[in-house]
Amino acid sequence: MALINDPALSPCPICGKKAYVLHDYDSYDRADFGWQAGCGAYCVGDGVHGIDDYLAPMEERPRVYHLLSKQDAIDAWNRWVKLWKERHNEA
């Protein structure tokens, strides 16, 4: 799994950091979890995003999961950013 910075990704609306996209797979088990995209600086309890990944609703998490392609992940992330800004009156 390698983080890919793609210029098509909108930055995180919460912290302003670059977003990433990656193909999530387990080479040992050969499990393919699809593509994901999100804030490259986000981690649970980081004190910046104010979100506990395990308790927050999916629409509040600065990450999108289990997409079928890189482009699907980019599009889903950019939609998430737009919706987050609308919900928080930053559009």
N, CA, C and O atoms as CSV, one atom per row, in Angstrom:
chain,resi,resn,atom,element,x,y,z
A,1,MET,N,N,0.846,-1.182,0.000
A,1,MET,CA,C,0.000,0.000,0.000
A,1,MET,C,C,0.884,1.235,0.000
A,1,MET,O,O,1.682,1.439,0.915
A,2,ALA,N,N,0.741,2.038,-1.007
A,2,ALA,CA,C,1.490,3.278,-1.087
A,2,ALA,C,C,0.509,4.436,-1.177
A,2,ALA,O,O,-0.432,4.403,-1.970
A,3,LEU,N,N,0.731,5.455,-0.362
A,3,LEU,CA,C,-0.099,6.649,-0.438
A,3,LEU,C,C,0.242,7.389,-1.718
A,3,LEU,O,O,1.415,7.580,-2.038
A,4,ILE,N,N,-0.765,7.797,-2.436
A,4,ILE,CA,C,-0.578,8.517,-3.683
A,4,ILE,C,C,-1.198,9.898,-3.526
A,4,ILE,O,O,-2.389,10.024,-3.242
A,5,ASN,N,N,-0.386,10.928,-3.712
A,5,ASN,CA,C,-0.917,12.290,-3.743
A,5,ASN,C,C,-1.304,12.582,-5.184
A,5,ASN,O,O,-0.457,12.548,-6.076
A,6,ASP,N,N,-2.552,12.863,-5.409
A,6,ASP,CA,C,-3.048,13.125,-6.755
A,6,ASP,C,C,-3.560,14.550,-6.799
A,6,ASP,O,O,-4.336,14.947,-5.929
A,7,PRO,N,N,-3.145,15.342,-7.798
A,7,PRO,CA,C,-3.590,16.743,-7.859
A,7,PRO,C,C,-5.105,16.898,-8.010
A,7,PRO,O,O,-5.637,17.982,-7.772
A,8,ALA,N,N,-5.806,15.831,-8.403
A,8,ALA,CA,C,-7.263,15.904,-8.548
A,8,ALA,C,C,-7.980,15.872,-7.202
A,8,ALA,O,O,-9.173,16.166,-7.131
A,9,LEU,N,N,-7.261,15.516,-6.130
A,9,LEU,CA,C,-7.872,15.433,-4.792
A,9,LEU,C,C,-7.946,16.812,-4.140
A,9,LEU,O,O,-6.966,17.557,-4.121
A,10,SER,N,N,-9.107,17.134,-3.613
A,10,SER,CA,C,-9.259,18.366,-2.837
A,10,SER,C,C,-8.525,18.192,-1.511
A,10,SER,O,O,-8.468,17.082,-0.981
A,11,PRO,N,N,-7.953,19.287,-0.960
A,11,PRO,CA,C,-7.321,19.160,0.354
A,11,PRO,C,C,-8.365,18.933,1.441
A,11,PRO,O,O,-9.555,19.170,1.232
A,12,CYS,N,N,-7.913,18.476,2.593
A,12,CYS,CA,C,-8.823,18.246,3.718
A,12,CYS,C,C,-9.471,19.568,4.126
A,12,CYS,O,O,-8.764,20.550,4.351
A,13,PRO,N,N,-10.803,19.613,4.226
A,13,PRO,CA,C,-11.464,20.858,4.603
A,13,PRO,C,C,-11.313,21.186,6.086
A,13,PRO,O,O,-11.610,22.304,6.507
A,14,ILE,N,N,-10.857,20.230,6.870
A,14,ILE,CA,C,-10.726,20.432,8.315
A,14,ILE,C,C,-9.368,21.024,8.655
A,14,ILE,O,O,-9.282,21.993,9.410
A,15,CYS,N,N,-8.294,20.439,8.095
A,15,CYS,CA,C,-6.948,20.894,8.467
A,15,CYS,C,C,-6.180,21.521,7.312
A,15,CYS,O,O,-5.150,22.157,7.534
A,16,GLY,N,N,-6.666,21.354,6.071
A,16,GLY,CA,C,-5.999,21.942,4.915
A,16,GLY,C,C,-4.855,21.121,4.342
A,16,GLY,O,O,-4.236,21.535,3.362
A,17,LYS,N,N,-4.559,19.962,4.932
A,17,LYS,CA,C,-3.458,19.122,4.447
A,17,LYS,C,C,-3.845,18.404,3.154
A,17,LYS,O,O,-5.022,18.293,2.814
A,18,LYS,N,N,-2.830,17.922,2.447
A,18,LYS,CA,C,-3.054,17.170,1.218
A,18,LYS,C,C,-3.802,15.881,1.521
A,18,LYS,O,O,-3.627,15.274,2.578
A,19,ALA,N,N,-4.628,15.483,0.583
A,19,ALA,CA,C,-5.336,14.210,0.687
A,19,ALA,C,C,-4.526,13.148,-0.057
A,19,ALA,O,O,-3.608,13.469,-0.811
A,20,TYR,N,N,-4.871,11.903,0.160
A,20,TYR,CA,C,-4.192,10.785,-0.478
A,20,TYR,C,C,-5.225,9.835,-1.059
A,20,TYR,O,O,-6.409,9.899,-0.727
A,21,VAL,N,N,-4.761,8.965,-1.919
A,21,VAL,CA,C,-5.569,7.860,-2.418
A,21,VAL,C,C,-4.672,6.624,-2.375
A,21,VAL,O,O,-3.475,6.718,-2.649
A,22,LEU,N,N,-5.236,5.477,-2.036
A,22,LEU,CA,C,-4.443,4.250,-2.021
A,22,LEU,C,C,-5.311,3.049,-2.304
A,22,LEU,O,O,-6.519,3.052,-2.069
A,23,HIS,N,N,-4.649,2.001,-2.827
A,23,HIS,CA,C,-5.311,0.724,-3.050
A,23,HIS,C,C,-5.017,-0.134,-1.833
A,23,HIS,O,O,-3.858,-0.456,-1.571
A,24,ASP,N,N,-6.039,-0.505,-1.092
A,24,ASP,CA,C,-5.906,-1.216,0.177
A,24,ASP,C,C,-6.051,-2.713,-0.066
A,24,ASP,O,O,-7.143,-3.209,-0.342
A,25,TYR,N,N,-4.941,-3.415,0.042
A,25,TYR,CA,C,-4.979,-4.867,-0.149
A,25,TYR,C,C,-3.988,-5.518,0.797
A,25,TYR,O,O,-3.048,-4.882,1.272
A,26,ASP,N,N,-4.210,-6.769,1.057
A,26,ASP,CA,C,-3.348,-7.550,1.928
A,26,ASP,C,C,-2.688,-8.621,1.068
A,26,ASP,O,O,-3.339,-9.585,0.666
A,27,SER,N,N,-1.411,-8.456,0.788
A,27,SER,CA,C,-0.731,-9.389,-0.104
A,27,SER,C,C,-0.585,-10.775,0.523
A,27,SER,O,O,-0.486,-11.769,-0.197
A,28,TYR,N,N,-0.570,-10.854,1.826
A,28,TYR,CA,C,-0.451,-12.150,2.494
A,28,TYR,C,C,-1.725,-12.979,2.302
A,28,TYR,O,O,-1.666,-14.137,1.890
A,29,ASP,N,N,-2.871,-12.372,2.605
A,29,ASP,CA,C,-4.156,-13.069,2.477
A,29,ASP,C,C,-4.778,-12.911,1.097
A,29,ASP,O,O,-5.786,-13.545,0.783
A,30,ARG,N,N,-4.176,-12.069,0.285
A,30,ARG,CA,C,-4.709,-11.730,-1.039
A,30,ARG,C,C,-6.114,-11.152,-0.950
A,30,ARG,O,O,-6.960,-11.389,-1.812
A,31,ALA,N,N,-6.336,-10.400,0.096
A,31,ALA,CA,C,-7.631,-9.741,0.279
A,31,ALA,C,C,-7.569,-8.346,-0.336
A,31,ALA,O,O,-6.623,-7.595,-0.100
A,32,ASP,N,N,-8.556,-8.019,-1.102
A,32,ASP,CA,C,-8.629,-6.712,-1.749
A,32,ASP,C,C,-9.748,-5.919,-1.100
A,32,ASP,O,O,-10.919,-6.288,-1.201
A,33,PHE,N,N,-9.390,-4.833,-0.438
A,33,PHE,CA,C,-10.368,-3.995,0.248
A,33,PHE,C,C,-10.755,-2.780,-0.574
A,33,PHE,O,O,-11.472,-1.909,-0.080
A,34,GLY,N,N,-10.302,-2.701,-1.805
A,34,GLY,CA,C,-10.659,-1.600,-2.685
A,34,GLY,C,C,-9.779,-0.376,-2.485
A,34,GLY,O,O,-8.737,-0.432,-1.833
A,35,TRP,N,N,-10.220,0.708,-3.053
A,35,TRP,CA,C,-9.503,1.979,-2.987
A,35,TRP,C,C,-10.094,2.844,-1.890
A,35,TRP,O,O,-11.284,2.758,-1.586
A,36,GLN,N,N,-9.247,3.681,-1.298
A,36,GLN,CA,C,-9.726,4.652,-0.323
A,36,GLN,C,C,-9.008,5.976,-0.544
A,36,GLN,O,O,-7.942,6.029,-1.157
A,37,ALA,N,N,-9.602,7.027,-0.040
A,37,ALA,CA,C,-9.005,8.357,-0.130
A,37,ALA,C,C,-9.360,9.119,1.134
A,37,ALA,O,O,-10.368,8.839,1.783
A,38,GLY,N,N,-8.523,10.078,1.472
A,38,GLY,CA,C,-8.807,10.878,2.658
A,38,GLY,C,C,-7.664,11.783,3.040
A,38,GLY,O,O,-6.685,11.923,2.307
A,39,CYS,N,N,-7.801,12.392,4.191
A,39,CYS,CA,C,-6.797,13.314,4.706
A,39,CYS,C,C,-5.534,12.544,5.073
A,39,CYS,O,O,-5.594,11.574,5.830
A,40,GLY,N,N,-4.410,12.965,4.549
A,40,GLY,CA,C,-3.147,12.314,4.832
A,40,GLY,C,C,-2.649,12.526,6.248
A,40,GLY,O,O,-1.783,11.785,6.713
A,41,ALA,N,N,-3.177,13.522,6.943
A,41,ALA,CA,C,-2.733,13.824,8.306
A,41,ALA,C,C,-3.661,13.253,9.368
A,41,ALA,O,O,-3.346,13.302,10.557
A,42,TYR,N,N,-4.801,12.712,8.951
A,42,TYR,CA,C,-5.808,12.253,9.913
A,42,TYR,C,C,-5.429,10.942,10.570
A,42,TYR,O,O,-4.996,10.005,9.900
A,43,CYS,N,N,-5.589,10.877,11.874
A,43,CYS,CA,C,-5.549,9.624,12.617
A,43,CYS,C,C,-6.457,9.788,13.832
A,43,CYS,O,O,-6.704,10.904,14.290
A,44,VAL,N,N,-6.939,8.683,14.337
A,44,VAL,CA,C,-7.876,8.709,15.460
A,44,VAL,C,C,-7.259,9.446,16.639
A,44,VAL,O,O,-6.124,9.171,17.028
A,45,GLY,N,N,-8.012,10.386,17.205
A,45,GLY,CA,C,-7.561,11.113,18.387
A,45,GLY,C,C,-6.395,12.043,18.138
A,45,GLY,O,O,-5.607,12.293,19.050
A,46,ASP,N,N,-6.261,12.567,16.919
A,46,ASP,CA,C,-5.116,13.421,16.610
A,46,ASP,C,C,-5.225,14.826,17.199
A,46,ASP,O,O,-4.251,15.578,17.179
A,47,GLY,N,N,-6.393,15.187,17.722
A,47,GLY,CA,C,-6.557,16.496,18.332
A,47,GLY,C,C,-6.772,17.619,17.335
A,47,GLY,O,O,-6.999,18.763,17.729
A,48,VAL,N,N,-6.705,17.309,16.055
A,48,VAL,CA,C,-6.891,18.326,15.013
A,48,VAL,C,C,-8.277,18.207,14.400
A,48,VAL,O,O,-8.988,19.200,14.251
A,49,HIS,N,N,-8.649,17.002,14.052
A,49,HIS,CA,C,-9.907,16.776,13.344
A,49,HIS,C,C,-11.114,16.681,14.275
A,49,HIS,O,O,-12.250,16.800,13.817
A,50,GLY,N,N,-10.894,16.471,15.554
A,50,GLY,CA,C,-11.989,16.431,16.518
A,50,GLY,C,C,-12.966,15.302,16.281
A,50,GLY,O,O,-14.145,15.420,16.616
A,51,ILE,N,N,-12.495,14.216,15.712
A,51,ILE,CA,C,-13.365,13.101,15.344
A,51,ILE,C,C,-12.757,11.810,15.878
A,51,ILE,O,O,-11.574,11.543,15.669
A,52,ASP,N,N,-13.557,11.021,16.559
A,52,ASP,CA,C,-13.139,9.696,16.968
A,52,ASP,C,C,-13.661,8.732,15.910
A,52,ASP,O,O,-14.870,8.528,15.804
A,53,ASP,N,N,-12.777,8.145,15.138
A,53,ASP,CA,C,-13.137,7.308,13.999
A,53,ASP,C,C,-14.119,6.208,14.358
A,53,ASP,O,O,-14.926,5.802,13.522
A,54,TYR,N,N,-14.063,5.727,15.576
A,54,TYR,CA,C,-14.901,4.596,15.957
A,54,TYR,C,C,-16.306,5.010,16.387
A,54,TYR,O,O,-17.215,4.179,16.402
A,55,LEU,N,N,-16.494,6.257,16.731
A,55,LEU,CA,C,-17.792,6.723,17.201
A,55,LEU,C,C,-18.489,7.662,16.231
A,55,LEU,O,O,-19.716,7.768,16.240
A,56,ALA,N,N,-17.720,8.338,15.399
A,56,ALA,CA,C,-18.296,9.332,14.484
A,56,ALA,C,C,-19.068,8.655,13.361
A,56,ALA,O,O,-18.693,7.578,12.899
A,57,PRO,N,N,-20.157,9.301,12.924
A,57,PRO,CA,C,-20.862,8.779,11.748
A,57,PRO,C,C,-19.939,8.828,10.526
A,57,PRO,O,O,-19.063,9.689,10.442
A,58,MET,N,N,-20.134,7.917,9.594
A,58,MET,CA,C,-19.278,7.841,8.406
A,58,MET,C,C,-19.163,9.170,7.672
A,58,MET,O,O,-18.091,9.508,7.170
A,59,GLU,N,N,-20.252,9.925,7.604
A,59,GLU,CA,C,-20.210,11.171,6.832
A,59,GLU,C,C,-19.330,12.238,7.475
A,59,GLU,O,O,-19.015,13.239,6.831
A,60,GLU,N,N,-18.927,12.049,8.724
A,60,GLU,CA,C,-18.052,13.013,9.387
A,60,GLU,C,C,-16.576,12.606,9.346
A,60,GLU,O,O,-15.708,13.422,9.656
A,61,ARG,N,N,-16.286,11.389,8.977
A,61,ARG,CA,C,-14.904,10.912,8.959
A,61,ARG,C,C,-14.178,11.427,7.725
A,61,ARG,O,O,-14.716,11.331,6.622
A,62,PRO,N,N,-12.969,11.972,7.875
A,62,PRO,CA,C,-12.258,12.514,6.715
A,62,PRO,C,C,-11.565,11.426,5.892
A,62,PRO,O,O,-10.355,11.463,5.667
A,63,ARG,N,N,-12.378,10.448,5.446
A,63,ARG,CA,C,-11.856,9.322,4.691
A,63,ARG,C,C,-13.033,8.615,4.018
A,63,ARG,O,O,-14.118,8.530,4.594
A,64,VAL,N,N,-12.824,8.115,2.818
A,64,VAL,CA,C,-13.828,7.299,2.127
A,64,VAL,C,C,-13.193,5.952,1.823
A,64,VAL,O,O,-12.003,5.877,1.516
A,65,TYR,N,N,-13.984,4.887,1.907
A,65,TYR,CA,C,-13.457,3.529,1.856
A,65,TYR,C,C,-14.116,2.652,0.801
A,65,TYR,O,O,-15.206,2.954,0.314
A,66,HIS,N,N,-13.437,1.560,0.457
A,66,HIS,CA,C,-13.972,0.422,-0.294
A,66,HIS,C,C,-14.538,0.797,-1.666
A,66,HIS,O,O,-15.610,0.328,-2.048
A,67,LEU,N,N,-13.821,1.635,-2.394
A,67,LEU,CA,C,-14.247,2.010,-3.734
A,67,LEU,C,C,-13.603,1.079,-4.758
A,67,LEU,O,O,-12.561,0.483,-4.487
A,68,LEU,N,N,-14.218,0.953,-5.928
A,68,LEU,CA,C,-13.768,-0.016,-6.924
A,68,LEU,C,C,-12.566,0.430,-7.747
A,68,LEU,O,O,-11.845,-0.406,-8.292
A,69,SER,N,N,-12.345,1.739,-7.843
A,69,SER,CA,C,-11.224,2.221,-8.655
A,69,SER,C,C,-10.624,3.475,-8.024
A,69,SER,O,O,-11.216,4.098,-7.142
A,70,LYS,N,N,-9.444,3.820,-8.498
A,70,LYS,CA,C,-8.781,5.045,-8.033
A,70,LYS,C,C,-9.662,6.258,-8.326
A,70,LYS,O,O,-9.839,7.126,-7.472
A,71,GLN,N,N,-10.208,6.309,-9.533
A,71,GLN,CA,C,-11.046,7.452,-9.898
A,71,GLN,C,C,-12.302,7.515,-9.039
A,71,GLN,O,O,-12.735,8.606,-8.666
A,72,ASP,N,N,-12.895,6.368,-8.719
A,72,ASP,CA,C,-14.061,6.351,-7.819
A,72,ASP,C,C,-13.692,6.925,-6.455
A,72,ASP,O,O,-14.471,7.670,-5.861
A,73,ALA,N,N,-12.505,6.580,-5.958
A,73,ALA,CA,C,-12.060,7.087,-4.653
A,73,ALA,C,C,-11.840,8.592,-4.703
A,73,ALA,O,O,-12.229,9.305,-3.777
A,74,ILE,N,N,-11.226,9.080,-5.766
A,74,ILE,CA,C,-11.008,10.527,-5.924
A,74,ILE,C,C,-12.340,11.256,-5.980
A,74,ILE,O,O,-12.530,12.260,-5.293
A,75,ASP,N,N,-13.260,10.759,-6.793
A,75,ASP,CA,C,-14.579,11.393,-6.923
A,75,ASP,C,C,-15.339,11.376,-5.598
A,75,ASP,O,O,-15.960,12.372,-5.229
A,76,ALA,N,N,-15.294,10.247,-4.878
A,76,ALA,CA,C,-16.002,10.143,-3.600
A,76,ALA,C,C,-15.400,11.099,-2.571
A,76,ALA,O,O,-16.138,11.731,-1.813
A,77,TRP,N,N,-14.072,11.213,-2.534
A,77,TRP,CA,C,-13.427,12.141,-1.601
A,77,TRP,C,C,-13.829,13.587,-1.915
A,77,TRP,O,O,-14.186,14.347,-1.014
A,78,ASN,N,N,-13.769,13.956,-3.179
A,78,ASN,CA,C,-14.118,15.334,-3.547
A,78,ASN,C,C,-15.583,15.638,-3.230
A,78,ASN,O,O,-15.906,16.761,-2.845
A,79,ARG,N,N,-16.475,14.652,-3.387
A,79,ARG,CA,C,-17.877,14.830,-2.979
A,79,ARG,C,C,-17.969,14.986,-1.468
A,79,ARG,O,O,-18.724,15.825,-0.975
A,80,TRP,N,N,-17.203,14.180,-0.726
A,80,TRP,CA,C,-17.206,14.264,0.737
A,80,TRP,C,C,-16.770,15.657,1.179
A,80,TRP,O,O,-17.386,16.246,2.067
A,81,VAL,N,N,-15.718,16.185,0.570
A,81,VAL,CA,C,-15.232,17.526,0.915
A,81,VAL,C,C,-16.328,18.559,0.664
A,81,VAL,O,O,-16.583,19.414,1.512
A,82,LYS,N,N,-16.969,18.483,-0.490
A,82,LYS,CA,C,-18.034,19.438,-0.820
A,82,LYS,C,C,-19.186,19.351,0.183
A,82,LYS,O,O,-19.671,20.377,0.660
A,83,LEU,N,N,-19.623,18.138,0.503
A,83,LEU,CA,C,-20.723,17.966,1.460
A,83,LEU,C,C,-20.328,18.412,2.862
A,83,LEU,O,O,-21.147,18.995,3.574
A,84,TRP,N,N,-19.087,18.149,3.273
A,84,TRP,CA,C,-18.618,18.581,4.591
A,84,TRP,C,C,-18.671,20.102,4.682
A,84,TRP,O,O,-19.119,20.656,5.687
A,85,LYS,N,N,-18.214,20.771,3.632
A,85,LYS,CA,C,-18.233,22.239,3.624
A,85,LYS,C,C,-19.668,22.767,3.681
A,85,LYS,O,O,-19.941,23.752,4.366
A,86,GLU,N,N,-20.581,22.115,2.964
A,86,GLU,CA,C,-21.982,22.535,3.004
A,86,GLU,C,C,-22.589,22.344,4.388
A,86,GLU,O,O,-23.308,23.216,4.876
A,87,ARG,N,N,-22.304,21.202,5.027
A,87,ARG,CA,C,-22.837,20.939,6.368
A,87,ARG,C,C,-22.277,21.900,7.416
A,87,ARG,O,O,-22.932,22.186,8.418
A,88,HIS,N,N,-21.076,22.388,7.180
A,88,HIS,CA,C,-20.429,23.274,8.134
A,88,HIS,C,C,-20.406,24.725,7.657
A,88,HIS,O,O,-19.632,25.541,8.159
A,89,ASN,N,N,-21.258,25.035,6.688
A,89,ASN,CA,C,-21.418,26.395,6.157
A,89,ASN,C,C,-20.107,27.020,5.701
A,89,ASN,O,O,-19.832,28.189,5.974
A,90,GLU,N,N,-19.305,26.226,5.005
A,90,GLU,CA,C,-18.039,26.721,4.475
A,90,GLU,C,C,-18.001,26.633,2.952
A,90,GLU,O,O,-16.943,26.798,2.344
A,91,ALA,N,N,-19.142,26.375,2.343
A,91,ALA,CA,C,-19.180,26.216,0.883
A,91,ALA,C,C,-19.035,27.550,0.185
A,91,ALA,O,O,-19.045,27.607,-1.045
